[in-house]
């Protein structure tokens, strides 16, 4: 059985601790992604619910090493597909940065999609929007103007 992976890399003008907060704060996540709740410690549950309280996806934190690595399982309710693994890695950019500049490389990887996954296309479409909104929020204090329904 072949599996495949989605990976995106974005550079954000911030520090790793500030970006970590944006990726783990329920308030910031709601503005930039959805109603996501977790304690963000290894073994803790992760859930996203819509405004009616219906669980959209759930998972479990597999690795939490603030402010560098956050990984959790991602199981979409009712999809009939096995859970994937989402990993955020925060680190320095590959290229040198100017003195005094703050730049963090954020790499998101979602691994474990089956070859004929119906979820993969939706996730591949959603991650650039989510990452762009998080980046904009961290850099400007405002999310992008997506009209996401929760």
Backbone as CSV, one residue per row, in Angstrom:
resi,resn,N_x,N_y,N_z,CA_x,CA_y,CA_z,C_x,C_y,C_z
1,UNK,0.843,-1.178,0.000,0.000,0.000,0.000,0.893,1.249,0.000
2,UNK,0.767,2.092,-1.017,1.568,3.305,-1.099,0.939,4.418,-0.278
3,UNK,1.787,5.161,0.406,1.349,6.333,1.159,2.072,7.541,0.601
4,UNK,1.484,8.726,0.780,2.191,9.929,0.383,2.026,11.023,1.428
5,UNK,2.816,12.061,1.239,2.977,13.119,2.229,2.812,14.480,1.578
6,UNK,2.233,15.413,2.328,2.139,16.817,1.929,3.131,17.594,2.780
7,UNK,3.927,18.466,2.165,4.875,19.300,2.910,4.838,20.718,2.362
8,UNK,4.796,21.681,3.260,4.903,23.094,2.900,5.911,23.754,3.830
9,UNK,6.616,24.757,3.309,7.553,25.541,4.110,7.220,27.010,3.896
10,UNK,7.175,27.759,4.992,6.914,29.196,4.927,7.864,29.883,5.902
11,UNK,8.235,31.111,5.602,9.120,31.906,6.459,8.316,33.044,7.063
12,UNK,8.474,33.228,8.366,7.655,34.186,9.096,8.554,35.126,9.888
13,UNK,8.275,36.415,9.805,9.044,37.428,10.528,8.584,37.458,11.982
14,UNK,9.190,36.601,12.788,8.841,36.481,14.198,9.895,35.651,14.909
15,UNK,9.638,35.328,16.160,10.487,34.413,16.913,9.781,33.069,17.035
16,UNK,10.537,32.029,17.314,9.939,30.698,17.478,8.919,30.675,18.621
17,UNK,9.187,31.294,19.783,8.160,31.277,20.844,6.856,31.968,20.443
18,UNK,6.929,33.073,19.714,5.704,33.757,19.276,4.932,32.902,18.275
19,UNK,5.647,32.249,17.368,4.985,31.386,16.395,4.373,30.172,17.100
20,UNK,5.085,29.612,18.068,4.547,28.481,18.840,3.219,28.870,19.494
21,UNK,3.180,30.055,20.063,1.939,30.539,20.679,0.816,30.608,19.647
22,UNK,1.124,31.102,18.453,0.104,31.201,17.408,-0.408,29.823,16.995
23,UNK,0.441,28.820,17.052,0.050,27.466,16.648,-0.656,26.683,17.748
24,UNK,-0.623,27.209,18.977,-1.202,26.462,20.101,-2.241,27.250,20.901
25,UNK,-2.499,28.481,20.534,-3.489,29.302,21.230,-4.867,29.084,20.603
26,UNK,-5.828,28.640,21.393,-7.188,28.423,20.873,-7.745,29.687,20.234
27,UNK,-7.494,30.829,20.841,-8.014,32.095,20.315,-7.415,32.424,18.951
28,UNK,-6.098,32.285,18.825,-5.446,32.595,17.551,-5.818,31.552,16.497
29,UNK,-5.881,30.282,16.890,-6.275,29.240,15.939,-7.686,29.472,15.411
30,UNK,-8.589,29.920,16.271,-9.967,30.171,15.821,-9.996,31.242,14.729
31,UNK,-9.159,32.247,14.834,-9.118,33.316,13.839,-8.479,32.864,12.527
32,UNK,-7.605,31.874,12.603,-6.793,31.504,11.448,-7.021,30.091,10.924
33,UNK,-7.891,29.326,11.611,-8.102,27.948,11.177,-9.467,27.455,11.619
34,UNK,-9.651,27.232,12.923,-10.915,26.691,13.399,-10.945,26.578,14.908
35,UNK,-12.021,25.991,15.428,-12.204,25.813,16.883,-11.409,24.601,17.335
36,UNK,-10.124,24.793,17.560,-9.219,23.698,17.893,-8.816,23.827,19.357
37,UNK,-8.973,22.732,20.074,-8.666,22.701,21.505,-7.687,21.582,21.815
38,UNK,-6.709,21.870,22.661,-5.779,20.871,23.162,-4.967,21.482,24.289
39,UNK,-4.396,20.618,25.100,-3.411,21.060,26.104,-2.026,21.132,25.476
40,UNK,-1.848,20.532,24.294,-0.607,20.537,23.509,0.562,19.895,24.244
41,UNK,0.267,18.912,25.086,1.303,18.116,25.720,1.193,16.693,25.177
42,UNK,2.291,15.954,25.196,2.284,14.606,24.651,1.192,13.766,25.301
43,UNK,0.407,13.114,24.460,-0.689,12.281,24.922,-2.017,13.003,25.055
44,UNK,-2.014,14.338,24.986,-3.279,15.064,25.132,-4.085,14.993,23.843
45,UNK,-5.396,15.101,23.981,-6.302,15.062,22.837,-6.283,16.399,22.106
46,UNK,-6.548,16.334,20.809,-6.707,17.515,19.959,-8.042,17.336,19.244
47,UNK,-8.873,18.362,19.240,-10.139,18.288,18.511,-10.428,19.625,17.840
48,UNK,-11.081,19.525,16.680,-11.667,20.707,16.053,-13.157,20.452,15.959
49,UNK,-13.946,21.411,16.427,-15.392,21.297,16.372,-15.958,22.470,15.583
50,UNK,-17.133,22.249,14.966,-17.793,23.353,14.291,-18.616,24.134,15.319
51,UNK,-19.300,25.183,14.865,-20.039,26.039,15.795,-21.180,25.313,16.502
52,UNK,-21.645,24.201,15.935,-22.721,23.439,16.589,-22.174,22.418,17.584
53,UNK,-20.840,22.279,17.643,-20.222,21.333,18.565,-19.865,19.997,17.936
54,UNK,-20.158,19.830,16.645,-19.827,18.589,15.946,-18.309,18.483,15.761
55,UNK,-17.751,17.322,16.091,-16.313,17.097,15.935,-15.995,16.927,14.450
56,UNK,-15.099,17.777,13.937,-14.681,17.713,12.539,-13.499,16.761,12.368
57,UNK,-12.568,16.844,13.294,-11.442,15.913,13.329,-10.930,15.848,14.759
58,UNK,-10.224,14.776,15.029,-9.663,14.582,16.368,-8.297,13.942,16.213
59,UNK,-7.542,14.013,17.278,-6.218,13.402,17.263,-5.631,13.370,18.648
60,UNK,-4.358,13.004,18.680,-3.604,12.942,19.931,-2.219,13.521,19.680
61,UNK,-1.753,14.347,20.616,-0.420,14.936,20.487,0.601,13.818,20.656
62,UNK,1.446,13.669,19.668,2.488,12.634,19.692,3.814,13.190,20.195
63,UNK,4.084,14.453,19.827,5.341,15.089,20.255,5.078,16.571,20.463
64,UNK,5.575,17.079,21.571,5.453,18.502,21.872,6.756,18.956,22.508
65,UNK,7.560,19.663,21.728,8.847,20.177,22.187,8.890,21.675,21.927
66,UNK,8.202,22.465,22.802,8.150,23.914,22.586,9.546,24.530,22.585
67,UNK,9.819,25.496,21.747,9.004,25.963,20.617,9.503,25.416,19.282
68,UNK,9.823,24.144,19.209,10.454,23.614,17.995,9.638,22.587,17.219
69,UNK,8.981,21.636,17.894,8.284,20.563,17.178,6.946,20.274,17.845
70,UNK,5.904,20.192,17.015,4.577,19.797,17.469,4.035,18.802,16.458
71,UNK,3.653,17.621,16.940,3.154,16.575,16.058,1.929,15.926,16.687
72,UNK,0.923,15.662,15.851,-0.279,15.009,16.361,-0.949,14.200,15.252
73,UNK,-1.742,13.226,15.669,-2.530,12.465,14.709,-3.715,13.323,14.280
74,UNK,-4.224,13.041,13.083,-5.273,13.852,12.460,-6.277,12.886,11.847
75,UNK,-7.397,12.688,12.538,-8.399,11.699,12.142,-9.704,12.421,11.822
76,UNK,-10.036,12.520,10.526,-11.225,13.246,10.091,-12.462,12.375,10.323
77,UNK,-13.380,12.906,11.107,-14.603,12.202,11.478,-15.402,11.782,10.250
78,UNK,-15.752,10.501,10.191,-16.603,9.998,9.130,-15.947,9.852,7.773
79,UNK,-14.637,10.039,7.685,-13.971,9.977,6.384,-13.756,8.548,5.900
80,UNK,-13.693,7.626,6.834,-13.392,6.252,6.458,-11.937,6.034,6.094
81,UNK,-11.108,7.049,6.297,-9.681,6.933,5.999,-8.894,6.877,7.302
82,UNK,-7.732,6.223,7.282,-6.935,6.155,8.503,-6.390,7.534,8.878
83,UNK,-6.087,7.733,10.157,-5.509,9.018,10.577,-4.175,9.279,9.879
84,UNK,-3.892,10.556,9.672,-2.579,10.982,9.185,-1.830,11.595,10.357
85,UNK,-0.603,11.971,10.119,0.232,12.592,11.155,0.623,13.985,10.679
86,UNK,0.287,15.009,11.476,0.636,16.394,11.173,1.813,16.795,12.055
87,UNK,2.848,17.367,11.441,4.017,17.807,12.199,4.377,19.227,11.793
88,UNK,4.502,20.090,12.793,5.015,21.448,12.607,6.443,21.465,13.139
89,UNK,7.381,21.949,12.320,8.769,22.097,12.748,9.160,23.558,12.592
90,UNK,9.613,24.175,13.675,10.020,25.574,13.687,11.525,25.632,13.844
91,UNK,12.186,26.393,12.984,13.629,26.487,13.059,14.149,27.696,12.323
92,UNK,15.459,27.829,12.308,16.055,28.960,11.591,15.964,28.745,10.089
93,UNK,15.937,29.836,9.328,15.927,29.697,7.874,17.257,29.132,7.379
94,UNK,17.239,28.587,6.176,18.450,28.041,5.581,19.404,29.173,5.206
95,UNK,18.871,30.242,4.635,19.699,31.379,4.232,20.039,32.248,5.439
96,UNK,21.167,32.950,5.381,21.504,33.859,6.480,20.485,35.000,6.564
97,UNK,20.282,35.510,7.769,19.385,36.647,7.956,20.195,37.856,8.414
98,UNK,19.628,39.022,8.201,20.298,40.269,8.557,20.422,40.394,10.074
99,UNK,21.448,41.088,10.551,21.586,41.294,11.989,20.326,41.949,12.563
100,UNK,19.839,41.415,13.648,18.663,41.957,14.312,17.336,41.482,13.738
101,UNK,17.366,40.783,12.604,16.125,40.309,11.992,15.615,39.069,12.720
102,UNK,14.315,38.912,12.712,13.682,37.732,13.297,12.966,36.988,12.173
103,UNK,13.425,35.793,11.881,12.820,34.978,10.837,12.797,33.531,11.316
104,UNK,11.634,32.913,11.195,11.479,31.511,11.566,11.001,30.742,10.345
105,UNK,11.620,29.602,10.110,11.134,28.689,9.074,10.109,27.771,9.722
106,UNK,8.918,27.702,9.135,7.876,26.794,9.594,7.651,25.751,8.509
107,UNK,7.886,24.505,8.863,7.650,23.387,7.946,6.473,22.581,8.490
108,UNK,5.466,22.385,7.653,4.318,21.538,8.011,4.384,20.307,7.128
109,UNK,4.255,19.166,7.753,4.221,17.897,7.033,2.983,17.143,7.490
110,UNK,2.231,16.631,6.537,1.103,15.751,6.849,1.363,14.443,6.116
111,UNK,1.623,13.399,6.881,2.055,12.124,6.330,1.030,11.029,6.593
112,UNK,1.047,10.033,5.707,0.228,8.851,5.917,-1.027,8.764,5.079
113,UNK,-1.169,9.623,4.069,-2.326,9.523,3.180,-2.198,8.253,2.342
114,UNK,-3.294,7.553,2.185,-3.307,6.403,1.293,-3.279,6.880,-0.155
115,UNK,-2.878,6.002,-1.039,-2.703,6.350,-2.446,-3.950,6.986,-3.067
116,UNK,-5.122,6.496,-2.767,-6.356,7.024,-3.352,-7.147,7.888,-2.374
117,UNK,-6.459,8.566,-1.481,-7.105,9.374,-0.449,-7.955,10.487,-1.044
118,UNK,-9.169,10.611,-0.535,-10.031,11.727,-0.918,-9.743,12.952,-0.056
119,UNK,-9.141,12.740,1.116,-8.828,13.851,2.016,-7.592,14.629,1.576
120,UNK,-6.679,13.977,0.896,-5.401,14.604,0.561,-5.568,15.895,-0.226
121,UNK,-6.442,15.905,-1.219,-6.621,17.113,-2.037,-7.143,18.272,-1.189
122,UNK,-8.087,17.999,-0.300,-8.609,19.050,0.572,-7.561,19.580,1.520
123,UNK,-6.752,18.686,2.063,-5.681,19.121,2.971,-4.624,19.914,2.210
124,UNK,-4.266,19.445,1.012,-3.278,20.162,0.199,-3.770,21.559,-0.156
125,UNK,-5.073,21.720,-0.349,-5.646,23.034,-0.629,-5.692,23.896,0.627
126,UNK,-6.029,23.298,1.767,-6.245,24.066,2.992,-4.960,24.569,3.638
127,UNK,-3.897,23.753,3.624,-2.680,24.171,4.342,-2.118,25.513,3.884
128,UNK,-2.012,25.814,2.598,-1.491,27.137,2.221,-2.357,28.281,2.770
129,UNK,-3.682,28.098,2.791,-4.556,29.138,3.350,-4.318,29.289,4.849
130,UNK,-4.259,28.182,5.561,-4.050,28.220,7.010,-2.695,28.836,7.334
131,UNK,-1.634,28.359,6.675,-0.294,28.883,6.944,-0.184,30.358,6.588
132,UNK,-0.801,30.765,5.492,-0.770,32.181,5.099,-1.488,33.042,6.122
133,UNK,-2.609,32.560,6.635,-3.350,33.326,7.627,-2.573,33.415,8.946
134,UNK,-1.954,32.306,9.369,-1.127,32.331,10.588,0.033,33.300,10.399
135,UNK,0.698,33.227,9.252,1.831,34.123,8.970,1.390,35.588,9.039
136,UNK,0.290,35.905,8.377,-0.211,37.273,8.371,-0.577,37.717,9.781
137,UNK,-1.222,36.842,10.539,-1.615,37.183,11.915,-0.400,37.464,12.785
138,UNK,0.602,36.604,12.686,1.802,36.787,13.514,2.522,38.080,13.139
139,UNK,2.578,38.387,11.851,3.323,39.563,11.393,2.550,40.870,11.528
140,UNK,1.203,40.823,11.461,0.425,42.064,11.459,-0.590,42.158,12.593
141,UNK,-0.889,41.028,13.226,-1.921,41.005,14.265,-3.313,40.749,13.718
142,UNK,-3.424,40.586,12.392,-4.725,40.358,11.762,-4.701,39.078,10.942
143,UNK,-5.781,38.292,10.989,-5.851,37.135,10.117,-6.211,37.549,8.699
144,UNK,-6.001,36.658,7.741,-6.496,36.920,6.386,-8.012,36.876,6.411
145,UNK,-8.644,37.453,5.404,-10.103,37.610,5.415,-10.879,36.427,4.885
146,UNK,-10.470,35.220,5.199,-11.244,34.063,4.776,-12.550,34.004,5.556
147,UNK,-13.615,33.593,4.903,-14.931,33.475,5.553,-15.172,32.034,5.948
148,UNK,-14.232,31.454,6.687,-14.359,30.070,7.115,-15.522,29.936,8.069
149,UNK,-16.289,28.885,7.890,-17.385,28.556,8.800,-16.855,27.554,9.802
150,UNK,-17.207,27.751,11.037,-16.741,26.828,12.087,-17.897,26.078,12.681
